[in-house]
Amino acid sequence: MAEQKIGQLLDTIGVTADLDEGDMPVDAIVILKVVKADGSPSLVKGRSESLDWITALGMTTAAQTIENSGFIDVTDDD
C-alpha cells in the first residue's frame, strides 16, 4: 500500500467541515472506510504531516466523545 495525498479524494466524496470566517485549520485526522478490490471493507487513517501522536490521541478522543454524546458548544446557545 502506498501513501498518497487525499485532498482531492475528500472533495470527490463530499467531505465538509463547519468553519467560521477567520478559522485556521492546523491539523487533521481522517478516517476512511475503504472497500478493497475483493469487496471487503477496511478502515484507513490519514493525518496531517505536523500532527503529533498526543494531539492525534486527544483529537480522536474528543471526536468520539462528541459523536457518542452529542456535545453542544455552550457559546452557540445564544
C-alpha positions in Angstrom: 0.0 0.0 0.0 1.5 3.4 -1.0 0.8 6.6 0.8 -0.9 9.3 -1.3 -2.4 12.8 -0.9 -6.1 12.6 -0.4 -7.4 16.2 -0.6 -9.0 15.8 -4.0 -10.4 12.4 -2.9 -12.1 14.1 0.1 -13.6 16.7 -2.2 -14.8 14.0 -4.5 -16.7 12.1 -1.8 -18.1 15.4 -0.4 -16.3 15.8 2.9 -17.1 19.2 4.5 -16.3 20.9 7.8 -18.2 23.7 9.7 -15.6 26.5 9.8 -16.2 30.2 10.6 -14.6 33.1 8.8 -11.0 33.5 10.1 -10.7 29.9 11.4 -7.3 28.5 10.6 -7.2 24.6 10.4 -3.8 23.4 11.6 -4.0 19.6 11.9 -6.3 16.9 10.7 -7.1 13.2 11.2 -9.1 11.4 8.5 -10.7 8.0 8.9 -11.8 6.5 5.7 -14.0 3.4 5.1 -12.5 1.7 2.1 -13.9 -1.2 0.1 -11.0 -3.4 -1.1 -10.8 -4.9 -4.6 -12.1 -8.2 -3.1 -15.2 -6.4 -1.7 -14.1 -6.5 1.9 -14.5 -3.3 4.0 -11.5 -1.7 5.7 -10.6 1.4 7.7 -7.7 3.6 6.8 -6.4 6.5 8.9 -4.7 9.6 7.5 -3.2 12.6 9.2 -1.5 15.9 8.5 2.3 16.0 8.5 2.7 18.1 11.6 0.3 16.1 13.8 2.0 14.6 16.8 0.7 11.4 18.5 -0.5 13.1 21.7 -2.6 15.7 19.8 -3.9 12.9 17.5 -5.0 10.9 20.5 -6.7 14.0 22.1 -8.5 14.8 18.8 -9.7 11.2 18.4 -10.9 11.0 22.0 -12.7 14.4 21.7 -14.3 13.3 18.4 -15.5 10.0 19.9 -17.0 11.9 22.9 -18.8 14.3 20.5 -20.1 11.5 18.3 -21.3 9.5 21.4 -22.9 12.2 23.4 -23.9 15.0 21.0 -21.7 17.6 22.6 -23.1 21.1 22.4 -20.8 24.1 22.4 -22.5 26.4 25.1 -21.2 29.5 23.3 -23.5 28.7 20.4 -26.7 28.6 22.6 -27.3 32.4 22.3 
